[in-house]
Amino acid sequence: MRIIANRKDTETNDRFGFHLKEACRGRHVDIAVAFFTDYETVKELIEKGSEINLIVRLNRGTKPYALRQILGKENVQIRYYTDTKFHPKLYIVRHSCAFVGSSNLTESAMYRNNEVNIVFDYEEDEGAYIELERIFDDYWKKAAVLDNNKLKQFEELEKSNPSQLDYYKDFEKTLGFVSFENTSTDKTENKKDSYINKFKREYQNY
């Protein structure tokens, strides 16, 4: 187990982004974050042979232009939640290591912010690694598939005047309410959205 904190005062480079990219080269990578803007890191990983499953939350902290840069690219699959309670920062490099901590997949979190992340080794920290892998798999099974239609709707919301936008109601009305089951809420996904999202997940898996 190691700690990465974006520190300047260490002999080795302690930036989370550098560690993540070095670990991910050519490997399958699972990522679950609340905020996403750093499409450059994803594109670099793809170019180096990685396959990526990415889960994001559609909200003001995730930028449509970043998703547009990678949606539909080979070796990338994207799913999403809309529930504000979805807030993990989890990166799993299959059969290598897992990163968990405070860093979202944003440029500032990768290199500039004060962040703290823990690295669990696939062999040395096997118990923790396996549990984190299971957590991601549970997230993935329940998340909705991001397609071009949903991204267009998200882009239109992003263009809205924030002062005229009821953040929670308008996002949920347009994009649907997609929540992970262990979060306490009185809301549930409606039957139509549930059926459509199930079909899209099965199609993406196929």
C-alpha positions in Angstrom: 0.0 0.0 0.0 1.3 3.4 -1.0 0.1 7.0 -0.7 0.1 9.6 -3.4 -0.6 13.2 -2.5 0.5 15.5 -5.4 3.4 16.7 -3.3 6.2 18.9 -4.6 8.7 18.2 -1.8 9.4 14.6 -2.6 12.4 13.1 -4.4 10.2 11.2 -6.8 7.3 12.6 -8.8 4.2 12.3 -6.5 1.6 13.6 -9.0 -1.4 11.2 -9.2 -1.8 11.6 -13.0 1.7 10.4 -13.6 1.3 7.3 -11.4 -2.1 6.5 -12.9 -0.8 6.7 -16.5 2.3 4.7 -15.7 0.3 1.9 -14.1 -2.4 1.8 -16.8 -0.2 1.4 -19.9 -1.7 -1.3 -22.1 -4.0 -2.7 -19.4 -7.7 -2.9 -18.8 -8.8 0.0 -16.6 -12.0 0.6 -14.7 -12.8 4.1 -13.5 -15.7 5.4 -11.4 -15.7 9.2 -10.6 -18.2 11.9 -9.8 -16.5 14.6 -11.9 -14.9 14.1 -15.3 -13.0 16.7 -17.5 -9.6 15.2 -18.2 -10.3 13.5 -21.6 -6.6 13.9 -22.6 -5.6 11.3 -20.0 -8.2 8.8 -21.3 -7.1 9.4 -25.0 -3.5 8.9 -24.0 -4.3 5.6 -22.3 -6.2 4.4 -25.3 -3.3 5.3 -27.6 -1.0 3.2 -25.4 -3.3 0.1 -25.7 -5.6 0.4 -22.7 -9.2 -0.6 -22.6 -11.3 1.6 -20.4 -14.7 1.2 -18.6 -15.6 4.7 -17.3 -18.5 5.6 -15.0 -19.2 9.3 -14.4 -21.9 11.4 -12.8 -23.7 13.8 -15.2 -23.6 17.1 -13.3 -21.9 20.5 -13.5 -18.6 19.0 -12.5 -18.6 16.7 -15.5 -18.1 18.5 -18.9 -20.0 17.4 -22.0 -17.1 18.4 -24.3 -14.8 16.0 -22.4 -17.3 13.1 -22.9 -17.7 14.1 -26.6 -13.9 13.7 -27.1 -14.0 10.0 -26.1 -17.6 8.7 -26.7 -17.6 6.1 -29.5 -13.9 5.6 -29.5 -12.6 2.1 -29.7 -11.8 0.5 -26.4 -13.9 2.9 -24.3 -17.3 2.2 -22.8 -19.0 4.9 -20.8 -21.9 4.6 -18.3 -23.4 7.2 -15.9 -25.4 8.0 -12.8 -27.3 11.2 -12.1 -27.9 10.8 -8.4 -25.9 13.4 -6.4 -25.0 10.7 -3.9 -22.8 9.0 -6.5 -19.4 10.3 -5.4 -16.6 7.7 -5.7 -13.0 8.2 -6.9 -12.0 4.7 -7.9 -9.4 3.5 -10.4 -8.8 -0.2 -11.0 -5.9 -1.4 -13.2 -6.9 -5.1 -13.6 -4.4 -7.6 -12.2 -2.1 -4.7 -11.2 -3.4 -2.2 -8.6 -6.3 -0.1 -7.5 -6.3 3.6 -6.6 -8.8 5.1 -4.2 -8.9 8.5 -2.6 -9.9 12.1 -3.3 -9.0 12.5 -7.0 -11.7 12.9 -9.6 -10.7 12.5 -13.2 -10.0 16.2 -13.8 -6.9 18.0 -14.8 -6.6 19.8 -11.4 -7.0 16.6 -9.4 -4.5 14.8 -11.5 -1.7 17.3 -11.0 -2.4 20.4 -9.0 -4.9 20.0 -6.2 -4.1 18.9 -2.7 -5.2 15.3 -3.0 -4.7 12.0 -1.1 -4.9 8.7 -2.8 -4.0 5.2 -1.7 -2.6 2.5 -4.0 -3.5 -1.1 -3.3 -1.3 -3.7 -5.0 -3.0 -6.7 -6.7 -0.8 -9.2 -4.9 0.4 -7.5 -1.7 -3.1 -6.1 -0.9 -5.2 -8.8 -2.4 -8.1 -8.6 0.0 -8.6 -4.8 -0.5 -8.0 -5.1 -4.2 -10.7 -7.8 -4.7 -13.2 -5.8 -2.7 -12.6 -2.7 -4.7 -13.0 -4.7 -7.9 -16.3 -6.0 -6.7 -17.5 -2.5 -5.8 -16.7 -1.3 -9.3 -18.5 -4.3 -10.9 -21.6 -3.5 -8.8 -21.5 0.2 -10.0 -21.1 -0.9 -13.6 -24.0 -3.3 -13.6 -26.5 -0.6 -12.4 -25.2 2.4 -14.3 -26.9 3.7 -17.5 -25.2 3.5 -20.8 -24.1 6.9 -22.2 -25.1 7.2 -25.9 -25.1 10.1 -28.3 -28.7 11.0 -27.6 -28.1 11.3 -23.8 -24.9 13.3 -24.4 -26.8 15.7 -26.7 -29.3 16.3 -23.9 -26.5 16.8 -21.4 -24.9 19.3 -23.8 -28.1 21.3 -24.0 -28.4 21.4 -20.2 -24.8 22.7 -20.0 -25.7 25.6 -22.3 -28.6 26.6 -20.1 -28.4 29.7 -18.0 -27.5 28.5 -14.5 -29.8 31.1 -12.9 -32.7 29.7 -14.8 -31.8 26.0 -14.3 -33.3 24.0 -11.4 -30.2 21.8 -11.2 -31.7 18.8 -9.6 -35.2 18.8 -11.2 -34.1 19.7 -14.7 -31.2 17.2 -14.8 -33.3 14.4 -13.5 -36.2 15.3 -15.8 -34.0 15.4 -18.9 -31.5 12.6 -18.2 -33.5 10.4 -15.9 -32.9 9.4 -12.3 -30.0 6.9 -12.2 -29.0 5.9 -8.7 -26.9 3.2 -7.1 -29.1 1.0 -4.9 -27.2 1.3 -1.6 -27.9 5.1 -1.4 -31.0 6.0 0.7 -33.6 7.8 -1.4 -37.3 7.8 -1.9 -36.9 8.1 -5.7 -36.7 5.2 -8.1 -36.0 4.9 -11.8 -39.3 4.8 -13.7 -40.3 1.6 -15.5 -39.7 2.9 -19.0 -36.2 4.2 -18.2 -35.4 1.0 -16.4 -36.4 -1.1 -19.4 -34.4 1.1 -21.8 -31.3 1.2 -19.6 -31.4 -2.5 -19.2 -31.6 -3.0 -23.0 -28.7 -0.6 -23.5 -26.5 -2.3 -20.9 -27.1 -5.7 -22.6 -26.4 -4.3 -26.0 -23.1 -2.7 -24.8 -22.0 -5.9 -23.1 -22.7 -7.7 -26.4 
